[in-house]
Amino acid sequence: MRKVTIQDIADELGISRNTVSKAINNTDGLAEATRARILQKATEMGYKQFSYIKAQTAINAAAQEAPRKGEIALLCGNVIAPAHFASLMLDKLKMELAQIGYTLSTHRVEREDIAQRSLPVTFVPERTLAIICIEMFDRDYDEMLCALGLPALFVDGPHKRGGIDLPSDQLYMDNTTAITRFVNDMLARGKRKIGFIGDYEHCQSFYERYAAFRCAMLMAGVPVDERFCIKVMDSERIAEALTALPDIPEVFICANDFLAADAIYTLRKLSISVPEDVLFCGFDDSPNSRIMTPSLTTVHIHTQIMALVAMNLLISRIEEPSLNYRVVHTETELINRDSTRIE
């Protein structure tokens, strides 16, 4: 059977391909009624990103006939800003859980909690059916949470550089495919001096993005110049590291869009232009990546899909606690913009 495309959906609704793309990719500037109509049609037609939603709809309908009440706790290590990929994911997750009788309560895990291995004062394990953790990257603390005996889902988590995993379900975006493609695209354009900005030990997703970059270079037989691998996380250290470089690479891959924006700002102050002097790629497709100058090539995360997968992982774990632990990666998409303009 031929795959349903964005153009097929646009033709069916009598609207532009760009409008359909905005709805599916969660882009701003689209009326909610229009977005809902497009997503409904995409589901009906079996578009690839929504092919499993029909099954999920049946599950939801059955659950609504006999709703179960319960609380799922969201534990966050940092404030989830509107520009964070998890913000849209959590909005969708909360809505979907509410439809089947679950509430999602939010609990901030402070630095003191992590240092003292204590739970947030607002979190009551006795009334919690499961926990979902976001921006929780301290392995010892995460292992303590896993030992509570509650179903647990980590959206991203501590890095596994040492091969140590958490005894829990885990959900990630695909951190490998788009980065591998981007590196190979750059190599095909004759770019061999490629660097990476970001602390690959910050979290597992950063580690996977860094590993994908290095693996792609290795498989192509192109050596990585270690000077251009900048293991930093804050704007001040990015500025120090870039200022200290005797020269710059042809391309920088950044672990997320925020690091890319900081690096581009620093280079601009050093009279180094993007994309004229160096090309840039971020990750997350944050709102700022579309409006910054130049607009940033990045990797789009399908947050709505992550929300539905998160719900399935949580509910199935509540219902079947003995299931083997699952590690799921959801699809991502390379978005080429002005920071890597075609020459």
Residue pairs with C-beta under 8 A, 6 or more apart in sequence:
3 48
4 42
4 45
4 46
4 47
4 48
5 47
6 17
6 20
6 21
6 24
6 47
7 17
7 20
8 45
9 20
9 38
9 41
9 42
9 45
9 47
10 16
10 17
10 19
10 20
12 41
12 45
13 20
13 37
13 38
13 41
15 38
19 30
19 34
19 38
20 38
20 42
21 27
22 29
22 30
22 35
23 30
23 34
23 35
23 38
23 39
23 42
24 38
24 39
24 42
24 47
24 49
25 285
25 300
25 302
25 333
26 88
26 302
26 303
26 304
27 290
28 287
39 50
42 49
42 50
43 50
43 53
43 54
43 57
46 54
49 302
49 305
49 331
52 308
53 308
56 308
56 312
60 96
60 99
60 100
63 99
63 100
63 101
64 99
64 100
67 100
67 101
68 100
68 101
68 102
69 101
69 102
70 101
70 102
70 103
70 129
70 318
71 102
71 103
71 104
71 105
71 127
71 128
71 129
72 97
72 102
72 103
72 104
72 105
72 128
72 129
72 130
72 131
72 132
72 314
73 104
73 105
73 106
73 107
73 123
73 128
73 130
73 131
73 132
74 90
74 104
74 105
74 106
74 107
74 131
74 132
74 133
74 134
75 107
75 109
75 120
75 123
75 131
75 132
75 133
75 134
75 136
75 145
76 106
76 107
76 108
76 109
76 133
76 134
76 135
76 136
77 109
77 114
77 133
77 134
77 135
77 136
77 137
77 138
78 135
79 108
80 86
80 87
80 90
80 134
80 135
81 87
82 287
83 286
83 287
83 288
84 286
85 173
85 284
85 285
85 286
85 301
85 303
86 134
86 135
86 155
86 303
88 303
88 304
88 307
89 155
89 303
89 304
89 306
89 307
89 310
90 104
90 134
90 307
91 307
92 303
92 304
92 307
92 308
93 104
93 132
93 307
93 310
93 311
94 104
96 307
96 308
96 311
97 103
97 104
97 311
97 314
98 104
100 315
102 129
102 315
104 132
105 122
107 120
107 122
107 123
108 120
109 120
109 136
109 141
110 120
112 118
113 119
113 120
113 141
114 138
114 141
117 140
117 141
117 144
119 125
125 148
125 150
128 150
129 150
129 151
129 318
130 150
130 151
130 152
130 153
130 314
130 317
130 318
131 145
131 148
131 150
131 151
131 152
131 153
132 152
132 153
132 154
132 155
132 310
132 314
133 142
133 145
133 152
133 153
133 154
133 155
133 157
134 155
134 156
135 156
136 142
136 145
136 154
136 157
137 156
137 157
137 158
137 159
137 202
137 203
138 158
139 158
139 164
139 166
142 154
142 157
142 158
142 166
142 168
143 166
143 167
145 152
146 152
146 166
146 167
146 168
151 169
151 314
151 317
151 318
151 321
152 168
152 169
153 168
153 169
153 170
153 171
153 310
153 313
153 314
153 317
154 166
154 168
154 169
154 170
154 171
155 170
155 171
155 172
155 306
155 310
156 171
156 172
156 203
156 204
156 205
157 166
157 170
157 203
157 204
158 166
158 203
158 204
159 200
159 201
159 202
159 203
159 204
159 206
159 207
160 204
160 207
161 200
161 201
161 207
167 325
168 325
169 313
169 314
169 317
169 325
169 326
169 327
169 328
170 204
170 325
170 326
170 327
170 328
171 306
171 309
171 310
171 313
171 328
171 330
172 204
172 205
172 208
172 327
172 328
172 329
172 330
173 205
173 301
173 302
173 306
173 329
173 330
173 331
173 332
174 329
174 330
174 331
174 332
175 205
175 208
175 209
175 212
175 283
175 329
175 332
176 208
176 209
176 211
176 212
176 329
177 212
177 332
178 283
178 299
178 332
178 333
178 334
179 209
179 212
179 213
179 216
179 253
179 283
179 299
180 212
180 215
180 216
181 334
182 253
182 281
182 297
182 299
182 334
183 194
183 212
183 213
183 216
183 217
183 220
183 253
184 216
184 220
186 194
186 250
186 251
186 279
186 340
187 194
187 220
187 222
189 343
191 250
191 251
191 279
192 222
192 250
193 225
193 228
193 249
193 250
193 251
194 213
194 217
194 222
194 224
194 228
194 249
194 250
194 251
194 252
194 253
195 225
195 227
195 228
195 229
195 230
195 248
195 249
195 251
195 252
195 253
196 210
196 213
196 214
196 228
196 229
196 230
196 252
196 253
196 254
196 255
197 230
197 232
197 238
197 252
197 253
197 254
197 255
197 259
197 260
197 263
198 206
198 209
198 210
198 230
198 231
198 232
198 233
198 254
198 255
198 256
198 259
199 206
199 231
199 232
199 233
199 255
200 206
200 207
200 209
200 210
200 211
200 231
200 255
201 207
201 231
202 233
202 255
205 255
206 255
206 256
209 253
209 255
209 283
210 229
210 255
213 253
214 224
217 223
217 224
218 224
225 249
227 245
227 246
228 245
228 248
228 249
228 252
230 238
230 241
230 242
232 238
232 241
232 259
233 259
235 262
235 265
235 266
238 259
238 262
238 263
238 266
239 262
239 266
242 248
242 263
242 266
242 267
242 270
243 266
243 270
248 267
248 272
248 277
248 278
249 278
250 278
250 279
251 278
251 279
251 280
251 281
251 340
252 260
252 263
252 278
252 279
252 280
252 281
253 281
254 260
254 263
254 280
254 281
254 282
254 283
255 283
256 282
256 283
256 284
256 286
257 282
257 283
257 284
257 285
257 286
257 288
257 289
257 296
257 298
258 282
258 284
258 286
258 288
259 282
260 280
260 281
260 282
260 289
260 296
260 298
260 339
261 282
261 288
261 289
261 292
261 296
263 280
264 274
264 280
264 292
264 296
264 339
267 273
267 274
267 277
267 278
268 274
272 278
274 280
274 294
274 339
275 294
275 338
275 339
275 340
275 341
279 297
279 339
279 340
280 296
280 297
280 339
280 340
281 296
281 297
281 298
281 299
281 339
281 340
282 289
282 296
282 297
282 298
282 299
283 298
283 299
284 298
284 299
284 301
285 298
285 299
285 300
285 301
285 335
286 298
289 295
289 296
289 298
289 337
290 296
290 337
294 337
294 338
294 339
294 341
295 337
295 338
295 339
296 337
296 338
296 339
297 334
297 335
297 336
297 337
297 338
297 339
297 340
298 335
298 337
299 332
299 333
299 334
299 335
300 332
300 333
300 334
300 335
301 330
301 332
302 330
302 331
302 332
302 333
305 330
305 331
306 330
309 328
309 330
313 326
313 328
316 323
317 323
336 342
